[in-house]
């Protein structure tokens, strides 16, 4: 289990901010009790934001997600796993391709798909078993979309609901990618470039435009 308790490039709980976050929200008690509190802290304390998607490696460090206060499923799972390790709970990172039948029209247009590749979750070792915890969608987002927030009680897996509160088809798991002791950035990035090249191009163009506007705002003015 030692490999699942170490800080890594992405699970950087050796940084003061991540360690403080873990200690503050885990509190005291059994590993199960601490894991439940940490999952809730990441789920609702870090706002879900799919539009924060970028490919720079630094974006996937737990400390970056914590500093931003928002992120999509992959960095949020990394933060949860890092926080768990910080308080002595062995943790891994897991990935699967999923189809979101309730994807918003705006996001579906950007992605040109309702398939989310490399959906991320954390796997925590509690009471002799590996359990899946999915802290992606915060309670506020779930309320807006009529989806019940995912609960994690430390006794069973917490994975996306197949149907929403109204009986509509919600999340469908398509492919299990596997579980890892650190974020497998290279295969993740390669898959993103292959399947979401159009989205990345739009993001890069928008970022260049924003950077140019910022340069203009701070440029010396004549006279």
C-alpha positions in Angstrom: 0.0 0.0 0.0 3.0 2.3 0.4 2.8 3.4 -3.3 -0.8 4.6 -2.7 0.3 6.9 0.2 3.1 8.8 -1.5 2.9 12.4 -2.9 3.5 12.5 -6.6 3.8 15.1 -9.4 0.0 15.5 -9.5 -1.1 14.3 -6.1 1.0 16.9 -4.5 -0.3 16.8 -0.9 3.2 17.7 0.2 2.3 21.3 -0.6 1.1 23.2 2.5 -2.2 24.2 1.0 -3.3 20.7 0.0 -2.1 19.3 3.4 -4.0 22.0 5.3 -7.2 21.4 3.2 -7.0 17.6 4.0 -6.4 18.1 7.7 -9.1 20.7 8.0 -11.9 18.7 6.3 -10.9 15.2 7.3 -11.1 16.0 11.0 -10.7 13.0 13.3 -12.1 9.5 13.5 -11.9 6.4 11.4 -10.6 6.3 7.9 -14.2 5.8 6.7 -15.4 8.9 8.5 -12.5 11.0 7.2 -13.0 9.8 3.7 -16.7 10.7 3.7 -15.9 14.2 4.9 -13.2 14.7 2.4 -15.4 13.5 -0.5 -18.1 16.0 0.5 -15.5 18.8 0.8 -14.2 18.3 -2.7 -17.7 17.6 -4.2 -19.3 20.8 -2.9 -16.3 23.0 -2.0 -14.8 22.8 -5.4 -17.3 23.9 -8.1 -17.7 21.7 -11.1 -16.6 23.6 -14.2 -16.3 21.6 -17.5 -15.2 24.8 -19.3 -12.0 24.9 -17.2 -10.7 22.0 -19.4 -7.1 22.7 -20.6 -4.2 20.4 -21.4 -1.3 22.1 -19.6 0.1 19.5 -17.1 0.2 22.0 -14.3 -3.6 22.2 -14.4 -3.8 18.6 -13.1 -2.0 19.1 -9.9 -4.2 18.8 -6.8 -2.8 22.2 -5.6 -3.9 23.9 -8.8 -7.5 22.6 -8.5 -7.6 23.7 -4.9 -6.3 27.2 -5.7 -8.8 27.6 -8.6 -11.7 26.5 -6.4 -13.2 24.8 -9.4 -12.5 22.1 -12.0 -14.0 19.2 -13.9 -14.1 15.6 -12.9 -10.4 14.8 -13.5 -8.7 17.4 -11.3 -11.4 17.1 -8.6 -10.7 13.4 -8.3 -7.0 14.1 -8.2 -7.6 16.5 -5.3 -9.7 14.0 -3.4 -7.1 11.2 -3.8 -4.3 13.6 -2.7 -6.3 14.7 0.3 -7.0 11.1 1.3 -3.3 10.2 1.1 -2.5 13.2 3.2 -4.4 11.7 6.1 -3.2 8.2 5.6 -5.9 6.7 3.4 -4.5 4.8 0.4 -5.8 6.2 -2.8 -5.7 5.6 -6.5 -7.1 7.4 -9.6 -9.7 5.7 -11.8 -11.0 6.5 -15.3 -13.8 5.5 -17.6 -15.5 6.7 -20.7 -19.1 7.7 -20.0 -22.1 9.0 -22.1 -24.0 11.9 -20.4 -27.5 11.7 -21.8 -28.3 15.1 -20.1 -25.4 17.0 -21.5 -26.3 20.7 -21.9 -26.8 21.9 -25.5 -23.9 24.4 -25.1 -21.5 21.7 -23.9 -22.7 19.2 -26.5 -22.1 21.7 -29.2 -18.6 22.5 -28.0 -17.6 18.8 -27.6 -19.6 17.6 -30.7 -20.4 14.5 -28.6 -22.2 13.4 -25.4 -19.3 11.0 -24.6 -16.9 12.2 -21.9 -13.6 10.4 -22.3 -11.5 9.8 -19.2 -14.1 10.6 -16.6 -12.2 10.7 -13.4 -12.9 9.2 -9.9 -10.9 8.4 -6.8 -10.5 4.9 -5.4 -10.0 4.8 -1.7 -8.9 1.8 0.4 -11.3 1.6 3.4 -11.8 -1.3 5.8 -9.9 -3.7 3.5 -11.7 -2.8 0.3 -11.1 -0.4 -2.6 -14.2 1.9 -3.0 -15.0 4.3 -5.8 -15.8 7.9 -4.9 -17.0 10.4 -7.6 -16.8 14.0 -6.3 -17.5 15.6 -9.7 -20.9 17.3 -9.6 -21.5 19.7 -6.7 -24.8 19.9 -5.0 -25.7 23.3 -6.5 -25.2 22.0 -10.1 -27.2 18.8 -9.4 -30.1 20.9 -8.1 -30.2 23.0 -11.3 -30.3 19.9 -13.5 -32.7 17.8 -11.3 -30.1 15.2 -10.5 -29.6 13.7 -7.1 -26.1 14.5 -5.8 -23.8 11.4 -5.5 -23.4 10.4 -1.9 -20.4 8.5 -0.6 -20.8 6.7 2.8 -17.5 4.8 2.8 -19.1 1.4 2.6 -19.8 1.1 -1.1 -19.0 2.5 -4.5 -20.2 6.0 -5.4 -20.7 6.1 -9.2 -23.0 8.1 -11.5 -26.7 7.4 -11.5 -28.1 5.7 -14.6 -31.3 7.9 -14.3 -32.1 11.3 -12.9 -34.8 12.1 -10.4 -37.5 12.3 -13.1 -36.5 8.9 -14.6 -34.6 10.4 -17.6 -31.6 8.5 -18.8 -28.5 10.2 -17.2 -25.1 8.5 -17.2 -24.0 5.4 -19.1 -20.6 3.8 -18.5 -19.0 2.8 -21.8 -15.4 1.7 -21.1 -13.3 1.0 -18.0 -9.9 2.5 -18.6 -8.3 1.4 -15.3 -6.9 2.7 -12.1 -3.5 4.2 -11.5 -1.2 5.4 -8.6 -0.7 8.7 -10.3 -2.4 10.7 -13.1 -1.4 9.1 -16.4 -1.0 12.5 -18.2 0.5 11.3 -21.5 -2.2 8.8 -22.6 -4.9 11.1 -21.3 -3.5 14.1 -23.3 -3.1 11.9 -26.4 -6.7 10.8 -26.2 -7.9 14.3 -25.7 -6.0 15.6 -28.7 -7.4 12.7 -30.9 -11.0 13.0 -29.9 -11.4 16.7 -28.9 -9.0 18.5 -31.3 -11.8 20.9 -32.4 -12.5 21.8 -28.7 -8.9 22.3 -27.9 -8.5 24.6 -31.0 -11.5 26.7 -29.8 -10.0 26.9 -26.3 -6.6 27.9 -27.5 -8.1 30.6 -29.8 -10.2 32.0 -26.9 -7.2 32.0 -24.6 -5.1 33.9 -27.2 -7.8 36.4 -27.6 -8.1 36.9 -23.9 -4.3 37.3 -23.6 -4.3 39.9 -26.4 -7.0 41.9 -24.7 -5.1 41.8 -21.4 -1.9 43.0 -23.2 -3.9 45.9 -24.7 -5.4 46.8 -21.3 -2.0 47.1 -19.7 -0.1 48.5 -22.7 1.4 52.0 -22.2 -0.9 54.7 -23.6 0.5 57.4 -25.9 0.6 60.9 -24.5 
